[in-house]
Amino acid sequence: MDSLEGSSNGSSNPIETRGKVITCKAAVVWGPKQPFVIEEIQVHPPQKLEVRIKILYTCICHTDLSAWKGENETQAIYPRILGHEAVGIVESVGEGVNDMQEGDKVVPIFNGECQECIYCKSDKTNLCEKFRVNPFKSVMHSDGKTRFTTRDGSQPIYHFLNTSTFSEYSVLDSACLVKIGSDAPLKMMTLLSCGVSTGVGAAWNTADVQKGSSLAVFGLGSVGLAVAEGARSRGASRIIGVDINPSKFLKGVSMGVTDFINPMDSGKPVHEKIREMTGGKGVDYSFECTGNIDVLREAFVSTHDGWGLTVVLGIHPTPKMMPLHPMELFDGRKIVASVFGDFKGKSQLPKFADDCINGVVKLDGFITHEFPFAEINEAFSLLMKGESLRCLLQF
């Protein structure tokens, strides 16, 4: 059947589509680095503990860019619908879904929370046994099949990061959706699906940045600037931004960055420059947001011996290994990774959304461009050129 045309606020009549296959438009990628093809696809009804949503807005993240490039061959599978930052409205729910209903506004999360497994019940991790982030996963959990097919129904189209938001409609496990307030600012809420939650959470939850502390952020994209904003809100006294794109420095000022280093201009290794700026000691925390092994090395040795903490946020290509010798850890420096900012999505993201709405975290400036969904290739081009933070696509 034809897809339902919703209004700008996402209203539609789910009675007409509930339990039926929906035909709608999606941006399908058919191979690494191939242009997105806007085409009609079929979106099948949600099964047990699944939810079908109408996407209202979606953003483009560097993780989508990495997947589009096919940087990790073992994760590559096509055709596929990428996208994992979005906000939408529930069109219909499958059997057993009790925490959402048709018409609810929701935010997809790539790192789900079933709230029942031993991982979800532990306060030591935000990973879920069944629905944690898994770049190798391309089908639904319940039956190992896709909910997307080509227009004629002859070929499956694969899922991405539990979400697949580059489509007018998508089907997700209910564990990968967070209900938000009906009056929440929808464009802002798209940022909570990944970038802002990951960056702010890394500062708040993973590193627990303390008032008066110092830190260096390597890579001033959306995640790196969200780290800076999270550290600013915690009262960090010095936030050093490191990036080879000078335009990012101006953006960083409004998000708490106090000092800037362009590695192309410093004339010496970045960690030496940072130590000079901190009286020879190094920073209390460093955050690596680039996915570059050499940068990770610089971030690690930029921290204060005895207690320096490096948080890894960048997505690193395989098969490269960590550039550290085990004996270096005996100097007291530590290194950890952070997934989704260590937020438990379903149980903790609603409170974080309220913090953002109430101004605890300032989200103005993260969305730098807005495009109609049909111009997704142009939006990707801006991201590849380093000319955007988040491009918002509207259906």
C-alpha positions as CSV (number, residue, x, y, z in Angstrom):
1,M,0.0,0.0,0.0
2,D,1.1,3.6,-0.4
3,S,2.7,5.4,2.5
4,L,0.7,7.8,4.5
5,E,1.5,11.5,4.0
6,G,2.0,13.0,7.5
7,S,1.9,16.7,8.4
8,S,5.0,18.6,9.5
9,N,4.5,17.6,13.1
10,G,4.4,13.9,12.2
11,S,0.6,13.4,12.6
12,S,-0.8,10.4,10.7
13,N,-3.5,7.9,10.9
14,P,-2.0,4.6,12.2
15,I,-5.3,2.8,11.9
16,E,-4.8,2.8,8.1
17,T,-1.3,1.3,8.3
18,R,-1.3,-0.8,11.5
19,G,-0.4,-4.5,10.7
20,K,0.2,-3.7,7.0
21,V,3.3,-3.3,4.8
22,I,4.1,0.4,4.3
23,T,5.6,1.6,1.0
24,C,7.8,4.6,1.6
25,K,11.0,6.4,0.6
26,A,14.4,5.6,2.0
27,A,18.0,6.4,1.2
28,V,19.5,3.0,0.3
29,V,23.3,2.5,-0.1
30,W,24.1,-0.4,-2.5
31,G,27.8,-0.5,-2.0
32,P,30.8,1.2,-0.3
33,K,31.1,4.9,-1.3
34,Q,28.2,4.6,-3.7
35,P,25.8,7.6,-3.7
36,F,22.6,7.1,-1.7
37,V,19.7,6.2,-3.8
38,I,16.3,7.6,-2.8
39,E,13.9,4.9,-3.7
40,E,10.6,3.3,-2.6
41,I,11.0,0.4,-0.2
42,Q,8.6,-1.8,1.8
43,V,8.6,-1.6,5.6
44,H,7.0,-4.6,7.2
45,P,4.9,-4.5,10.4
46,P,6.6,-4.8,13.8
47,Q,6.8,-8.3,15.4
48,K,6.9,-9.2,19.1
49,L,8.6,-6.5,21.2
50,E,9.2,-4.3,18.1
51,V,8.0,-0.8,17.2
52,R,7.4,0.8,13.8
53,I,8.1,4.5,13.8
54,K,7.6,7.4,11.4
55,I,10.9,9.4,11.2
56,L,10.4,13.1,11.5
57,Y,14.0,14.3,11.5
58,T,17.3,12.5,11.2
59,C,21.0,13.7,11.4
60,I,24.2,12.5,9.8
61,C,27.0,11.3,12.1
62,H,30.6,10.3,11.3
63,T,29.7,6.7,12.2
64,D,27.3,6.8,9.2
65,L,30.1,8.2,7.1
66,S,32.5,5.4,8.2
67,A,30.0,2.7,7.4
68,W,29.2,4.3,4.0
69,K,32.9,4.3,3.2
70,G,33.1,0.6,4.1
71,E,36.2,1.2,6.3
72,N,35.6,-2.1,8.2
73,E,35.1,-4.7,5.5
74,T,33.9,-7.4,8.0
75,Q,30.9,-5.1,8.8
76,A,30.0,-4.3,5.2
77,I,26.7,-5.7,3.9
78,Y,24.5,-4.3,1.2
79,P,21.9,-3.0,0.3
80,R,21.6,-1.2,3.6
81,I,19.7,1.7,5.3
82,L,22.1,3.7,7.4
83,G,21.3,6.4,10.0
84,H,21.1,6.3,13.8
85,E,20.4,9.9,15.0
86,A,16.7,10.8,14.7
87,V,13.4,11.6,16.4
88,G,10.1,10.0,15.4
89,I,6.6,9.2,16.3
90,V,5.2,5.7,17.0
91,E,3.1,4.4,14.1
92,S,2.4,0.9,15.6
93,V,3.7,-1.5,18.2
94,G,4.2,-5.2,18.2
95,E,3.0,-7.8,20.8
96,G,4.3,-7.3,24.3
97,V,5.3,-3.6,24.0
98,N,3.8,-1.9,27.0
99,D,5.9,1.3,27.5
100,M,5.0,3.0,24.2
101,Q,1.9,3.5,22.2
102,E,0.8,4.9,18.9
103,G,1.5,8.6,18.7
104,D,4.3,8.8,21.3
105,K,7.3,10.8,20.4
106,V,10.5,8.7,20.6
107,V,14.3,8.9,20.1
108,P,16.1,5.8,18.7
109,I,19.2,4.6,20.5
110,F,21.8,2.4,18.9
111,N,22.9,1.0,22.3
112,G,19.6,-0.5,23.6
113,E,18.5,-1.4,27.1
114,C,16.1,-4.3,27.7
115,Q,16.1,-3.5,31.5
116,E,15.9,-7.3,32.3
117,C,19.3,-8.9,31.7
118,I,22.1,-9.0,34.2
119,Y,23.9,-6.3,32.3
120,C,21.0,-3.9,32.4
121,K,20.5,-4.6,36.1
122,S,24.1,-3.8,36.8
123,D,25.3,-0.3,37.7
124,K,28.8,-1.1,36.3
125,T,27.8,-1.0,32.6
126,N,25.4,0.5,30.1
127,L,25.7,-2.4,27.7
128,C,22.8,-4.8,27.2
129,E,23.2,-8.5,26.7
130,K,20.9,-8.6,23.7
131,F,20.6,-5.0,22.3
132,R,24.1,-3.4,22.8
133,V,25.7,-1.6,19.9
134,N,26.8,-4.2,17.4
135,P,28.1,-2.9,14.0
136,F,28.0,-6.5,12.7
137,K,24.3,-6.9,13.3
138,S,22.1,-6.3,10.2
139,V,18.8,-8.1,11.0
140,M,16.2,-8.0,13.8
141,H,16.8,-9.9,17.0
142,S,13.6,-11.9,17.2
143,D,13.8,-13.9,13.9
144,G,17.1,-12.9,12.2
145,K,15.2,-11.3,9.3
146,T,14.9,-7.7,8.0
147,R,11.8,-5.6,8.1
148,F,12.9,-3.8,5.0
149,T,12.6,-5.1,1.4
150,T,12.9,-3.6,-2.1
151,R,9.8,-2.1,-3.6
152,D,8.8,-5.4,-5.3
153,G,9.5,-7.4,-2.1
154,S,12.2,-9.6,-3.8
155,Q,15.3,-8.6,-1.9
156,P,16.0,-7.8,1.8
157,I,17.5,-4.5,2.7
158,Y,19.7,-4.7,5.8
159,H,19.5,-2.8,9.1
160,F,22.2,-0.6,10.7
161,L,23.1,-0.1,14.4
162,N,19.7,-1.2,15.6
163,T,18.1,1.9,14.1
164,S,18.2,2.6,10.3
165,T,16.8,6.1,10.4
166,F,17.5,7.1,6.7
167,S,13.9,6.0,5.9
168,E,10.5,7.5,6.3
169,Y,9.5,4.5,8.4
170,S,11.7,2.1,10.4
171,V,11.2,-0.9,12.7
172,L,13.2,-1.1,15.9
173,D,13.3,-3.3,18.9
174,S,11.4,-1.6,21.7
175,A,14.7,-1.8,23.8
176,C,16.2,0.7,21.3
177,L,13.6,3.5,21.6
178,V,13.2,6.1,24.3
179,K,9.9,7.9,24.9
180,I,10.2,11.7,25.3
181,G,7.8,14.4,26.3
182,S,5.1,15.4,23.8
183,D,6.3,19.0,24.0
184,A,10.0,18.3,23.7
185,P,11.8,20.3,20.9
186,L,12.1,17.7,18.2
187,K,15.0,19.0,16.2
188,M,17.1,19.2,19.4
189,M,16.1,15.7,20.5
190,T,17.7,14.2,17.4
191,L,21.1,15.0,18.9
192,L,20.5,12.7,21.9
193,S,20.5,9.6,19.7
194,C,24.3,9.6,19.5
195,G,26.6,12.6,19.4
196,V,25.6,14.9,22.2
197,S,24.8,12.0,24.6
198,T,28.1,10.3,23.8
199,G,30.2,13.4,24.3
200,V,28.5,14.9,27.3
201,G,28.1,11.5,28.9
202,A,31.8,10.8,28.4
203,A,32.6,13.9,30.5
204,W,29.9,13.3,33.1
205,N,29.7,9.6,33.5
206,T,32.9,8.0,32.1
207,A,35.5,10.6,33.3
208,D,33.4,12.3,36.0
209,V,35.1,15.6,35.2
210,Q,35.6,17.6,38.4
211,K,35.2,21.3,38.9
212,G,38.5,23.1,38.3
213,S,40.1,20.3,36.4
214,S,41.8,20.4,33.0
215,L,41.3,18.4,29.8
216,A,42.2,18.1,26.2
217,V,39.7,17.2,23.5
218,F,41.2,15.7,20.3
219,G,38.9,16.3,17.4
220,L,36.3,19.0,17.5
221,G,33.4,17.4,15.7
222,S,30.0,17.1,17.3
223,V,31.2,14.5,19.8
224,G,34.3,16.4,20.8
225,L,32.4,19.7,21.2
226,A,29.8,17.8,23.2
227,V,32.6,16.6,25.5
228,A,33.7,20.3,25.9
229,E,30.1,21.4,26.6
230,G,29.8,18.6,29.2
231,A,33.1,19.6,30.9
232,R,32.0,23.3,30.8
233,S,28.8,22.4,32.6
234,R,30.8,20.6,35.3
235,G,33.1,23.6,35.9
236,A,36.3,22.5,34.2
237,S,38.8,25.4,34.4
238,R,40.7,24.6,31.2
239,I,39.5,22.9,28.1
240,I,42.1,22.6,25.3
241,G,40.7,21.8,21.8
242,V,42.9,20.1,19.3
243,D,41.9,20.0,15.6
244,I,43.4,20.6,12.2
245,N,40.4,22.6,11.0
246,P,40.7,26.2,12.2
247,S,36.9,26.8,11.7
248,K,36.2,24.4,14.6
249,F,38.0,26.7,17.0
250,L,35.5,29.5,16.6
251,K,32.7,27.0,17.2
252,G,34.4,25.7,20.3
253,V,34.5,29.0,22.1
254,S,30.8,29.0,22.7
255,M,31.0,25.4,24.1
256,G,33.6,26.1,26.7
257,V,36.9,25.6,24.8
258,T,39.5,27.9,26.4
259,D,42.6,27.1,24.3
260,F,43.3,25.7,20.9
261,I,46.0,23.7,19.2
262,N,46.3,23.1,15.5
263,P,48.7,20.2,15.1
264,M,49.7,21.5,11.7
265,D,50.9,24.8,13.2
266,S,52.4,23.8,16.5
267,G,55.8,22.8,15.2
268,K,56.1,20.0,17.9
269,P,54.2,17.0,19.0
270,V,50.8,18.0,20.5
271,H,51.5,16.3,23.8
272,E,54.6,18.5,24.3
273,K,52.6,21.6,23.6
274,I,50.0,20.6,26.1
275,R,52.6,19.9,28.7
276,E,54.0,23.4,28.1
277,M,50.6,24.9,28.6
278,T,50.0,23.0,31.8
279,G,53.3,23.7,33.6
280,G,55.0,20.5,32.4
281,K,52.4,18.2,34.0
282,G,49.7,17.4,31.4
283,V,45.9,17.5,31.7
284,D,43.8,15.6,34.1
285,Y,41.7,14.1,31.3
286,S,42.0,13.6,27.5
287,F,39.3,12.6,25.1
288,E,40.1,11.0,21.7
289,C,37.4,11.7,19.2
290,T,39.0,11.1,15.8
291,G,39.4,7.3,15.3
292,N,43.1,7.9,14.5
293,I,45.7,5.6,16.2
294,D,48.4,8.3,16.2
295,V,46.1,10.8,17.7
296,L,45.1,8.3,20.4
297,R,48.8,8.0,21.3
298,E,49.1,11.8,21.6
299,A,46.0,11.9,23.8
300,F,47.3,9.3,26.2
301,V,50.7,10.9,26.7
302,S,49.1,14.3,27.1
303,T,47.7,13.4,30.5
304,H,49.1,13.9,33.9
305,D,51.2,11.0,35.3
306,G,49.8,9.5,38.4
307,W,46.1,10.0,37.6
308,G,45.6,11.1,34.0
309,L,42.6,9.5,32.3
310,T,42.2,9.1,28.5
311,V,38.7,8.3,27.2
312,V,38.5,6.7,23.7
313,L,35.4,7.9,21.7
314,G,36.7,7.6,18.1
315,I,35.7,4.7,15.8
316,H,38.9,3.0,14.8
317,P,39.4,0.9,11.7
318,T,40.6,-2.7,11.9
319,P,43.0,-4.3,12.2
320,K,45.1,-1.6,13.8
321,M,46.0,-2.1,17.5
322,M,46.4,0.2,20.4
323,P,49.7,2.1,20.3
324,L,50.7,1.7,23.9
325,H,53.2,-0.5,25.8
326,P,51.8,-2.1,28.9
327,M,54.6,-0.7,31.1
328,E,53.4,2.8,30.3
329,L,50.3,2.2,32.4
330,F,52.6,1.8,35.5
331,D,53.0,5.6,35.5
332,G,49.4,5.8,36.7
333,R,47.8,6.9,33.5
334,K,44.6,5.1,32.5
335,I,42.7,4.6,29.3
336,V,39.1,3.5,28.9
337,A,36.5,3.6,26.1
338,S,33.0,5.0,26.4
339,V,29.9,3.7,24.6
340,F,27.0,6.2,24.4
341,G,28.6,8.2,27.1
342,D,27.9,5.4,29.6
343,F,24.2,6.5,29.6
344,K,21.7,3.7,30.1
345,G,19.4,4.7,27.3
346,K,15.8,4.0,28.3
347,S,16.3,4.6,32.1
348,Q,18.6,7.6,32.0
349,L,18.1,9.5,28.7
350,P,14.8,11.0,29.7
351,K,16.5,12.9,32.6
352,F,19.3,14.0,30.3
353,A,16.7,15.2,27.8
354,D,15.2,17.3,30.6
355,D,18.6,18.7,31.4
356,C,19.1,19.8,27.8
357,I,15.6,21.4,27.6
358,N,16.3,23.2,30.8
359,G,19.6,24.6,29.7
360,V,22.0,22.6,31.8
361,V,23.6,21.6,28.6
362,K,23.5,24.1,25.7
363,L,22.7,22.5,22.4
364,D,22.5,25.6,20.3
365,G,25.1,25.5,17.5
366,F,25.3,21.7,17.0
367,I,22.9,21.6,14.1
368,T,24.7,23.7,11.5
369,H,22.7,22.8,8.3
370,E,19.2,21.7,7.4
371,F,18.2,19.9,4.2
372,P,15.2,18.1,2.8
373,F,15.8,14.4,3.0
374,A,16.1,14.1,-0.7
375,E,19.4,16.1,-0.5
376,I,21.2,13.5,1.7
377,N,24.1,13.2,-0.7
378,E,24.8,17.0,-0.5
379,A,24.6,16.7,3.3
380,F,27.2,13.9,3.3
381,S,29.5,16.0,1.1
382,L,29.5,18.8,3.7
383,L,30.4,16.4,6.5
384,M,33.2,14.8,4.4
385,K,34.6,18.3,3.8
386,G,34.5,19.2,7.5
387,E,32.1,22.0,6.9
388,S,29.3,20.9,9.1
389,L,28.7,19.5,12.6
390,R,25.3,18.0,12.3
391,C,23.2,18.2,9.1
392,L,19.5,17.8,9.9
393,L,17.4,16.1,7.3
394,Q,13.6,16.6,7.3
395,F,11.1,14.3,5.8
